[in-house]
Amino acid sequence: MQLGGHALVADDHPLTREGLALAIRAAAPGIALDNAGSVAEAERAVATRRSGYRLVLLDLILPDARGFSGFLKLQHLLAATPIVVVSAREDPVIVEAARALGAAAFVSKSTPLDALAAALRRVLAGEAVFPPQSLASPAALSLRDRISTLSGAQLRVLLALADGRLNKQIADSLDITEATVKAHLTVIFRKLAVDNRAQALLAVQPLLAATGTP
């Protein structure tokens, strides 16, 4: 498949990045590649690459990610760009969460190069690629739908809240006022159908819980 444009590989292990890059080149020889070793680097790459990306391969566990927090950040930035979640684990709960949140695919790091390239060709053709046993539950889909209504600013506040930060700490880290944080939290609680911080954290815990070492 000859395909122009750019793809982004976000993984903190250089050898893994190279393996993923080989798979992308095999799937789409004409595509150019950018690399990132953290979510922050991936965010900067997205901001810099004004032409956008045709494909993103994202290691689920990066140094500055917690559960699906990195995925959620990039998803808000990338809009319709397909994101392929890459992980050393194939826990059905993790796979289900990836599908429910709108990932284009979930692939194991142990997948042979030719099989990975084949999966990426399918993703580039508009298909969703997941292990056969993966089936998103109604609860996971409902949570995805609620999270999808959050703005980028609201999502950043929610993720900061999940890190245990107080309102003042959230305001300082995001360079906004405490009043703005409180306003965002009010909207977040309404959209997640919860009444307070504790309930909000419980609602998103399945997506932000530790997913293991990659």
Accessible surface in RSA format (square Angstrom, percent):
REM  Atomic radii and reference values for relative SASA: ProtOr
REM  Chains: A
REM  Algorithm: Lee & Richards
REM  Probe-radius: 1.40
REM  Slices: 20
REM RES _ NUM      All-atoms   Total-Side   Main-Chain    Non-polar    All polar
REM                ABS   REL    ABS   REL    ABS   REL    ABS   REL    ABS   REL
RES MET A   1    97.73  50.6  50.87  33.7  46.86 111.6  60.93  51.8  36.80  48.7
RES GLN A   2   147.65  82.6 118.85  86.9  28.80  68.6  64.07 136.4  83.57  63.4
RES LEU A   3    35.84  20.0  31.59  22.6   4.25  10.7  34.35  24.1   1.50   4.0
RES GLY A   4    39.27  48.4   0.00   N/A  39.27  48.4  27.77  76.2  11.50  25.8
RES GLY A   5    39.32  48.5   0.00   N/A  39.32  48.5  21.95  60.2  17.37  38.9
RES HIS A   6    41.95  22.9  41.43  28.8   0.52   1.3  28.02  28.9  13.93  16.2
RES ALA A   7     0.00   0.0   0.00   0.0   0.00   0.0   0.00   0.0   0.00   0.0
RES LEU A   8     0.00   0.0   0.00   0.0   0.00   0.0   0.00   0.0   0.00   0.0
RES VAL A   9     0.00   0.0   0.00   0.0   0.00   0.0   0.00   0.0   0.00   0.0
RES ALA A  10     0.00   0.0   0.00   0.0   0.00   0.0   0.00   0.0   0.00   0.0
RES ASP A  11     0.00   0.0   0.00   0.0   0.00   0.0   0.00   0.0   0.00   0.0
RES ASP A  12    47.16  33.0  28.31  28.2  18.86  44.6   8.40  19.8  38.77  38.7
RES HIS A  13    84.39  46.1  84.39  58.7   0.00   0.0  54.11  55.8  30.28  35.2
RES PRO A  14    89.34  65.1  83.51  76.1   5.83  21.2  84.47  69.7   4.87  30.3
RES LEU A  15   159.25  88.7 149.76 107.1   9.49  23.9 150.23 105.5   9.02  24.3
RES THR A  16    35.59  25.3  27.05  27.4   8.54  20.4  15.11  20.3  20.49  31.0
RES ARG A  17    52.51  22.0  52.03  26.5   0.48   1.1   5.63   7.7  46.88  28.4
RES GLU A  18    87.36  50.2  85.19  64.5   2.17   5.2  41.21  79.7  46.15  37.7
RES GLY A  19    30.27  37.3   0.00   N/A  30.27  37.3  28.48  78.2   1.79   4.0
RES LEU A  20     7.86   4.4   7.46   5.3   0.40   1.0   7.46   5.2   0.40   1.1
RES ALA A  21     4.50   4.1   4.50   7.0   0.00   0.0   4.50   6.3   0.00   0.0
RES LEU A  22    84.55  47.1  81.38  58.2   3.17   8.0  81.38  57.2   3.17   8.5
RES ALA A  23     0.00   0.0   0.00   0.0   0.00   0.0   0.00   0.0   0.00   0.0
RES ILE A  24     0.35   0.2   0.22   0.2   0.13   0.3   0.35   0.2   0.00   0.0
RES ARG A  25   109.94  46.2 105.91  54.0   4.04   9.6  44.75  61.2  65.19  39.5
RES ALA A  26    45.84  42.2  25.29  39.0  20.55  46.7  36.90  52.0   8.94  23.7
RES ALA A  27     0.23   0.2   0.23   0.4   0.00   0.0   0.23   0.3   0.00   0.0
RES ALA A  28     0.01   0.0   0.00   0.0   0.01   0.0   0.00   0.0   0.01   0.0
RES PRO A  29    72.64  52.9  47.10  42.9  25.54  92.8  48.87  40.3  23.77 147.7
RES GLY A  30    40.61  50.1   0.00   N/A  40.61  50.1  21.46  58.9  19.15  42.9
RES ILE A  31    11.18   6.4   0.00   0.0  11.18  27.0   0.27   0.2  10.92  29.6
RES ALA A  32    43.99  40.4  36.06  55.6   7.93  18.0  43.99  62.0   0.00   0.0
RES LEU A  33    35.58  19.8   7.32   5.2  28.26  71.0   7.32   5.1  28.26  76.0
RES ASP A  34    30.07  21.1  26.10  26.0   3.98   9.4  12.44  29.3  17.63  17.6
RES ASN A  35    89.96  62.0  61.87  59.8  28.09  67.6  14.53  35.0  75.43  72.9
RES ALA A  36     2.07   1.9   0.18   0.3   1.89   4.3   2.07   2.9   0.00   0.0
RES GLY A  37    16.20  20.0   0.00   N/A  16.20  20.0  10.80  29.6   5.39  12.1
RES SER A  38    18.87  15.9  18.87  25.2   0.00   0.0  14.72  31.4   4.14   5.8
RES VAL A  39     1.72   1.1   1.72   1.6   0.00   0.0   1.72   1.5   0.00   0.0
RES ALA A  40    38.03  35.0  36.15  55.8   1.87   4.3  37.24  52.4   0.79   2.1
RES GLU A  41    74.76  42.9  70.91  53.6   3.86   9.2  16.31  31.6  58.45  47.7
RES ALA A  42     0.00   0.0   0.00   0.0   0.00   0.0   0.00   0.0   0.00   0.0
RES GLU A  43    52.62  30.2  50.14  37.9   2.48   5.9  13.93  26.9  38.69  31.6
RES ARG A  44   143.88  60.4 140.57  71.7   3.31   7.9  72.15  98.6  71.74  43.5
RES ALA A  45    19.48  17.9  10.65  16.4   8.83  20.1  18.39  25.9   1.09   2.9
RES VAL A  46    22.52  14.8  14.72  13.3   7.80  18.8  14.87  12.9   7.65  20.7
RES ALA A  47    74.06  68.1  49.29  76.1  24.77  56.3  60.44  85.1  13.62  36.1
RES THR A  48   108.95  77.5  89.97  91.2  18.98  45.2  72.49  97.4  36.46  55.1
RES ARG A  49    73.68  30.9  69.30  35.3   4.39  10.4   5.50   7.5  68.18  41.3
RES ARG A  50   224.86  94.4 184.69  94.1  40.17  95.6  70.47  96.3 154.39  93.6
RES SER A  51    97.17  82.1  51.91  69.3  45.26 104.3  58.49 124.5  38.68  54.2
RES GLY A  52    30.61  37.8   0.00   N/A  30.61  37.8  27.33  75.0   3.29   7.4
RES TYR A  53    14.84   6.9   0.69   0.4  14.15  36.8   2.19   1.6  12.65  15.6
RES ARG A  54   118.62  49.8 109.46  55.8   9.16  21.8  24.24  33.1  94.38  57.2
RES LEU A  55     0.21   0.1   0.21   0.1   0.00   0.0   0.21   0.1   0.00   0.0
RES VAL A  56     0.00   0.0   0.00   0.0   0.00   0.0   0.00   0.0   0.00   0.0
RES LEU A  57     0.00   0.0   0.00   0.0   0.00   0.0   0.00   0.0   0.00   0.0
RES LEU A  58     3.06   1.7   3.06   2.2   0.00   0.0   3.06   2.1   0.00   0.0
RES ASP A  59     1.21   0.8   0.16   0.2   1.05   2.5   0.00   0.0   1.21   1.2
RES LEU A  60     4.69   2.6   1.40   1.0   3.28   8.3   1.82   1.3   2.87   7.7
RES ILE A  61    36.52  20.8  35.56  26.5   0.97   2.3  35.56  25.6   0.97   2.6
RES LEU A  62     4.12   2.3   0.32   0.2   3.79   9.5   1.33   0.9   2.78   7.5
RES PRO A  63    99.76  72.7  54.37  49.6  45.39 165.0  68.13  56.2  31.64 196.6
RES ASP A  64    65.11  45.6  40.35  40.2  24.76  58.6  45.86 107.9  19.26  19.2
RES ALA A  65    21.53  19.8   1.63   2.5  19.90  45.3   3.21   4.5  18.32  48.5
RES ARG A  66    92.48  38.8  88.13  44.9   4.35  10.4  42.84  58.5  49.64  30.1
RES GLY A  67     2.41   3.0   0.00   N/A   2.41   3.0   0.00   0.0   2.41   5.4
RES PHE A  68     2.17   1.1   2.13   1.3   0.04   0.1   2.17   1.3   0.00   0.0
RES SER A  69     9.36   7.9   9.36  12.5   0.00   0.0   6.70  14.3   2.65   3.7
RES GLY A  70     2.53   3.1   0.00   N/A   2.53   3.1   2.41   6.6   0.12   0.3
RES PHE A  71     2.41   1.2   0.58   0.4   1.83   4.8   0.58   0.4   1.83   5.2
RES LEU A  72     3.15   1.8   3.15   2.3   0.00   0.0   3.15   2.2   0.00   0.0
RES LYS A  73    57.11  27.9  53.27  32.7   3.84   9.2  15.28  13.8  41.83  44.6
RES LEU A  74     0.00   0.0   0.00   0.0   0.00   0.0   0.00   0.0   0.00   0.0
RES GLN A  75    47.74  26.7  44.63  32.6   3.11   7.4  18.95  40.3  28.79  21.8
RES HIS A  76    63.75  34.8  33.53  23.3  30.22  77.3  23.23  23.9  40.52  47.2
RES LEU A  77    85.23  47.5  58.15  41.6  27.08  68.1  60.54  42.5  24.69  66.4
RES LEU A  78    14.03   7.8   4.67   3.3   9.36  23.5   7.77   5.5   6.27  16.9
RES ALA A  79    85.21  78.3  55.24  85.2  29.97  68.2  69.82  98.3  15.39  40.8
RES ALA A  80    99.80  91.8  67.77 104.6  32.03  72.9  80.00 112.7  19.79  52.4
RES THR A  81    25.13  17.9  12.50  12.7  12.62  30.1   4.01   5.4  21.12  31.9
RES PRO A  82    37.52  27.3  30.68  28.0   6.84  24.9  37.52  31.0   0.00   0.0
RES ILE A  83     6.13   3.5   4.32   3.2   1.81   4.4   4.32   3.1   1.81   4.9
RES VAL A  84     0.06   0.0   0.06   0.1   0.00   0.0   0.06   0.1   0.00   0.0
RES VAL A  85     0.00   0.0   0.00   0.0   0.00   0.0   0.00   0.0   0.00   0.0
RES VAL A  86     0.19   0.1   0.19   0.2   0.00   0.0   0.19   0.2   0.00   0.0
RES SER A  87     4.78   4.0   4.45   5.9   0.34   0.8   0.44   0.9   4.35   6.1
RES ALA A  88    51.63  47.5  25.18  38.9  26.44  60.2  26.71  37.6  24.92  66.0
RES ARG A  89    89.11  37.4  84.87  43.3   4.24  10.1  33.67  46.0  55.45  33.6
RES GLU A  90    80.76  46.4  64.86  49.1  15.91  37.9  22.29  43.1  58.47  47.7
RES ASP A  91    44.20  31.0  35.84  35.7   8.36  19.8  10.91  25.7  33.29  33.2
RES PRO A  92    81.79  59.6  79.49  72.5   2.30   8.4  79.87  65.9   1.92  12.0
RES VAL A  93   101.57  66.8  99.13  89.7   2.44   5.9 100.65  87.5   0.92   2.5
RES ILE A  94    10.84   6.2   9.83   7.3   1.01   2.4  10.84   7.8   0.00   0.0
RES VAL A  95     0.12   0.1   0.12   0.1   0.00   0.0   0.12   0.1   0.00   0.0
RES GLU A  96    44.94  25.8  44.94  34.0   0.00   0.0   2.22   4.3  42.72  34.9
RES ALA A  97     8.94   8.2   7.46  11.5   1.49   3.4   8.67  12.2   0.27   0.7
RES ALA A  98     0.00   0.0   0.00   0.0   0.00   0.0   0.00   0.0   0.00   0.0
RES ARG A  99    76.08  31.9  70.95  36.2   5.13  12.2  19.96  27.3  56.11  34.0
RES ALA A 100     1.01   0.9   1.01   1.6   0.00   0.0   1.01   1.4   0.00   0.0
RES LEU A 101     6.04   3.4   2.57   1.8   3.46   8.7   2.57   1.8   3.46   9.3
RES GLY A 102    45.01  55.5   0.00   N/A  45.01  55.5  21.53  59.1  23.48  52.6
RES ALA A 103     7.64   7.0   0.00   0.0   7.64  17.4   0.05   0.1   7.60  20.1
RES ALA A 104    16.80  15.4   9.31  14.4   7.49  17.0  16.61  23.4   0.18   0.5
RES ALA A 105     0.29   0.3   0.29   0.4   0.00   0.0   0.29   0.4   0.00   0.0
RES PHE A 106     4.95   2.5   0.27   0.2   4.68  12.2   0.27   0.2   4.68  13.4
RES VAL A 107    10.15   6.7   6.52   5.9   3.63   8.8  10.15   8.8   0.00   0.0
RES SER A 108    10.24   8.7   6.26   8.3   3.99   9.2   3.07   6.5   7.18  10.1
RES LYS A 109    56.68  27.7  25.97  15.9  30.71  73.1  27.72  25.0  28.96  30.9
RES SER A 110    95.78  80.9  64.81  86.5  30.97  71.3  55.84 118.9  39.94  56.0
RES THR A 111    39.71  28.2  24.41  24.7  15.30  36.5  18.92  25.4  20.79  31.4
RES PRO A 112    86.40  63.0  75.61  68.9  10.79  39.2  86.40  71.3   0.00   0.0
RES LEU A 113    86.56  48.2  76.03  54.4  10.54  26.5  78.20  54.9   8.37  22.5
RES ASP A 114   107.39  75.2  96.09  95.6  11.30  26.7  48.43 114.0  58.96  58.8
RES ALA A 115    45.70  42.0  34.40  53.1  11.30  25.7  41.18  58.0   4.52  12.0
RES LEU A 116    11.20   6.2  11.20   8.0   0.00   0.0  11.20   7.9   0.00   0.0
RES ALA A 117     1.68   1.5   1.68   2.6   0.00   0.0   1.68   2.4   0.00   0.0
RES ALA A 118    43.05  39.6  41.38  63.9   1.67   3.8  42.25  59.5   0.80   2.1
RES ALA A 119    11.32  10.4   9.38  14.5   1.94   4.4  10.79  15.2   0.54   1.4
RES LEU A 120     0.34   0.2   0.34   0.2   0.00   0.0   0.34   0.2   0.00   0.0
RES ARG A 121    89.42  37.5  88.34  45.0   1.08   2.6  34.08  46.6  55.34  33.5
RES ARG A 122   109.51  46.0 107.77  54.9   1.73   4.1  37.79  51.7  71.71  43.5
RES VAL A 123     4.94   3.2   0.41   0.4   4.53  10.9   0.41   0.4   4.53  12.3
RES LEU A 124    36.43  20.3   4.77   3.4  31.66  79.6   6.78   4.8  29.65  79.8
RES ALA A 125    72.40  66.6  32.57  50.3  39.83  90.6  43.87  61.8  28.53  75.6
RES GLY A 126    70.92  87.5   0.00   N/A  70.92  87.5  36.47 100.1  34.45  77.1
RES GLU A 127    83.06  47.7  73.48  55.6   9.58  22.8  35.23  68.1  47.83  39.1
RES ALA A 128    64.89  59.7  41.45  64.0  23.44  53.3  42.20  59.4  22.69  60.1
RES VAL A 129    16.40  10.8  15.77  14.3   0.63   1.5  16.40  14.3   0.00   0.0
RES PHE A 130    28.22  14.1   3.21   2.0  25.01  65.1   4.75   2.9  23.48  67.2
RES PRO A 131    18.78  13.7  11.33  10.3   7.45  27.1  17.45  14.4   1.33   8.3
RES PRO A 132   139.33 101.5 101.56  92.6  37.77 137.3 113.76  93.9  25.57 158.9
RES GLN A 133   103.14  57.7  71.76  52.4  31.37  74.7  55.58 118.3  47.56  36.1
RES SER A 134     6.80   5.7   0.00   0.0   6.80  15.7   0.28   0.6   6.53   9.1
RES LEU A 135   145.06  80.8 134.50  96.2  10.56  26.5 134.50  94.5  10.56  28.4
RES ALA A 136    13.63  12.5   3.58   5.5  10.04  22.8   3.58   5.0  10.04  26.6
RES SER A 137    36.64  31.0  32.15  42.9   4.48  10.3  31.30  66.7   5.34   7.5
RES PRO A 138   112.99  82.3 105.60  96.3   7.39  26.8 108.86  89.9   4.12  25.6
RES ALA A 139    76.03  69.9  62.53  96.5  13.49  30.7  70.85  99.8   5.18  13.7
RES ALA A 140    20.25  18.6  11.04  17.0   9.21  21.0  17.67  24.9   2.58   6.8
RES LEU A 141    60.15  33.5  60.15  43.0   0.00   0.0  60.15  42.2   0.00   0.0
RES SER A 142    51.26  43.3  45.25  60.4   6.01  13.9  27.23  58.0  24.02  33.7
RES LEU A 143    11.43   6.4  11.43   8.2   0.00   0.0  11.43   8.0   0.00   0.0
RES ARG A 144    74.21  31.2  73.49  37.5   0.73   1.7  14.19  19.4  60.02  36.4
RES ASP A 145    72.87  51.0  70.25  69.9   2.62   6.2  26.83  63.1  46.04  45.9
RES ARG A 146    70.18  29.5  68.79  35.1   1.39   3.3  30.45  41.6  39.73  24.1
RES ILE A 147     5.26   3.0   5.26   3.9   0.00   0.0   5.26   3.8   0.00   0.0
RES SER A 148    78.23  66.1  47.86  63.9  30.37  70.0  40.91  87.1  37.32  52.3
RES THR A 149    74.43  52.9  55.24  56.0  19.19  45.7  63.14  84.8  11.29  17.1
RES LEU A 150     4.03   2.2   0.00   0.0   4.03  10.1   0.00   0.0   4.03  10.8
RES SER A 151    49.39  41.7  38.73  51.7  10.65  24.5  46.83  99.7   2.56   3.6
RES GLY A 152    22.78  28.1   0.00   N/A  22.78  28.1  13.24  36.3   9.54  21.4
RES ALA A 153    35.27  32.4  31.28  48.3   3.99   9.1  32.08  45.2   3.18   8.4
RES GLN A 154    19.56  10.9  19.56  14.3   0.00   0.0   0.00   0.0  19.56  14.8
RES LEU A 155     2.20   1.2   2.20   1.6   0.00   0.0   2.20   1.5   0.00   0.0
RES ARG A 156   109.84  46.1 106.48  54.3   3.36   8.0  34.75  47.5  75.09  45.5
RES VAL A 157     0.48   0.3   0.48   0.4   0.00   0.0   0.48   0.4   0.00   0.0
RES LEU A 158     2.00   1.1   2.00   1.4   0.00   0.0   2.00   1.4   0.00   0.0
RES LEU A 159    11.28   6.3   9.28   6.6   2.00   5.0   9.51   6.7   1.77   4.8
RES ALA A 160     4.57   4.2   2.06   3.2   2.51   5.7   3.82   5.4   0.76   2.0
RES LEU A 161     3.67   2.0   2.70   1.9   0.97   2.4   2.70   1.9   0.97   2.6
RES ALA A 162    13.78  12.7   3.17   4.9  10.61  24.1   3.30   4.7  10.48  27.8
RES ASP A 163    80.75  56.6  46.96  46.7  33.80  79.9  17.14  40.3  63.61  63.4
RES GLY A 164    59.48  73.3   0.00   N/A  59.48  73.3  34.94  95.9  24.53  54.9
RES ARG A 165    79.73  33.5  78.01  39.8   1.72   4.1  20.28  27.7  59.45  36.0
RES LEU A 166   120.41  67.1 120.40  86.1   0.01   0.0 120.41  84.6   0.00   0.0
RES ASN A 167    28.10  19.4  25.52  24.7   2.57   6.2   8.24  19.8  19.86  19.2
RES LYS A 168   124.52  60.7 122.89  75.4   1.63   3.9  91.21  82.1  33.31  35.5
RES GLN A 169    93.80  52.5  89.43  65.4   4.37  10.4  29.83  63.5  63.97  48.5
RES ILE A 170     0.00   0.0   0.00   0.0   0.00   0.0   0.00   0.0   0.00   0.0
RES ALA A 171     4.23   3.9   3.81   5.9   0.42   1.0   3.83   5.4   0.40   1.1
RES ASP A 172    96.11  67.3  70.06  69.7  26.05  61.6  32.64  76.8  63.46  63.3
RES SER A 173    62.22  52.6  21.95  29.3  40.27  92.8  33.78  71.9  28.44  39.8
RES LEU A 174    49.00  27.3  28.96  20.7  20.04  50.4  33.44  23.5  15.55  41.9
RES ASP A 175   133.21  93.3 111.36 110.8  21.85  51.7  32.00  75.3 101.21 100.9
RES ILE A 176    57.62  32.8  38.20  28.5  19.42  46.8  47.38  34.1  10.24  27.8
RES THR A 177    86.05  61.2  79.12  80.2   6.94  16.5  81.80 109.9   4.25   6.4
RES GLU A 178    74.85  43.0  70.81  53.6   4.04   9.6  21.19  41.0  53.67  43.8
RES ALA A 179    73.62  67.7  60.81  93.8  12.81  29.1  65.11  91.7   8.51  22.5
RES THR A 180    49.43  35.2  45.41  46.0   4.02   9.6  25.69  34.5  23.74  35.9
RES VAL A 181     0.00   0.0   0.00   0.0   0.00   0.0   0.00   0.0   0.00   0.0
RES LYS A 182   117.87  57.5 115.02  70.6   2.84   6.8  60.08  54.1  57.79  61.6
RES ALA A 183    58.16  53.5  47.93  74.0  10.23  23.3  56.81  80.0   1.35   3.6
RES HIS A 184    34.73  19.0  34.54  24.0   0.19   0.5  24.95  25.7   9.78  11.4
RES LEU A 185     9.02   5.0   9.02   6.5   0.00   0.0   9.02   6.3   0.00   0.0
RES THR A 186    92.23  65.6  88.00  89.2   4.23  10.1  64.16  86.2  28.08  42.4
RES VAL A 187    39.40  25.9  39.25  35.5   0.14   0.3  39.40  34.2   0.00   0.0
RES ILE A 188     0.00   0.0   0.00   0.0   0.00   0.0   0.00   0.0   0.00   0.0
RES PHE A 189    32.96  16.5  32.96  20.4   0.00   0.0  32.96  20.0   0.00   0.0
RES ARG A 190   161.81  67.9 139.61  71.2  22.20  52.9  77.07 105.3  84.74  51.4
RES LYS A 191    52.56  25.6  38.19  23.4  14.36  34.2  27.41  24.7  25.15  26.8
RES LEU A 192     0.03   0.0   0.00   0.0   0.03   0.1   0.00   0.0   0.03   0.1
RES ALA A 193    82.82  76.2  46.34  71.5  36.49  83.0  57.82  81.4  25.00  66.2
RES VAL A 194    22.94  15.1  11.36  10.3  11.58  27.9  14.13  12.3   8.81  23.9
RES ASP A 195   118.77  83.2  92.15  91.7  26.62  62.9  25.31  59.6  93.46  93.2
RES ASN A 196    64.89  44.7  63.71  61.6   1.18   2.8  29.33  70.6  35.57  34.4
RES ARG A 197    76.85  32.3  76.58  39.0   0.27   0.6  51.50  70.4  25.35  15.4
RES ALA A 198    64.43  59.2  56.27  86.8   8.16  18.6  61.36  86.4   3.07   8.1
RES GLN A 199    70.02  39.2  67.31  49.2   2.71   6.4  23.73  50.5  46.29  35.1
RES ALA A 200     0.00   0.0   0.00   0.0   0.00   0.0   0.00   0.0   0.00   0.0
RES LEU A 201    58.68  32.7  57.69  41.3   0.99   2.5  57.99  40.7   0.69   1.9
RES LEU A 202   133.43  74.3 120.90  86.5  12.53  31.5 121.50  85.3  11.93  32.1
RES ALA A 203    25.32  23.3   7.45  11.5  17.86  40.6  19.79  27.9   5.53  14.6
RES VAL A 204     2.47   1.6   2.47   2.2   0.00   0.0   2.47   2.1   0.00   0.0
RES GLN A 205    76.78  42.9  76.35  55.8   0.43   1.0  33.31  70.9  43.47  33.0
RES PRO A 206    83.55  60.9  63.09  57.5  20.45  74.4  72.20  59.6  11.35  70.5
RES LEU A 207     8.03   4.5   7.67   5.5   0.36   0.9   7.80   5.5   0.23   0.6
RES LEU A 208     5.36   3.0   5.36   3.8   0.00   0.0   5.36   3.8   0.00   0.0
RES ALA A 209    32.10  29.5  29.98  46.3   2.12   4.8  31.84  44.8   0.26   0.7
RES ALA A 210    98.00  90.1  65.07 100.4  32.92  74.9  69.20  97.4  28.80  76.3
RES THR A 211    12.76   9.1   8.62   8.7   4.13   9.8  10.36  13.9   2.39   3.6
RES GLY A 212    32.91  40.6   0.00   N/A  32.91  40.6  27.36  75.1   5.55  12.4
RES THR A 213   117.29  83.4  98.54  99.9  18.76  44.7  64.37  86.5  52.93  80.0
RES PRO A 214    42.07  30.7  11.32  10.3  30.75 111.8  18.51  15.3  23.56 146.4
END  Absolute sums over single chains surface
CHAIN  1 A     9980.3       7759.7       2220.6       5944.4       4036.0
END  Absolute sums over all chains
TOTAL          9980.3       7759.7       2220.6       5944.4       4036.0
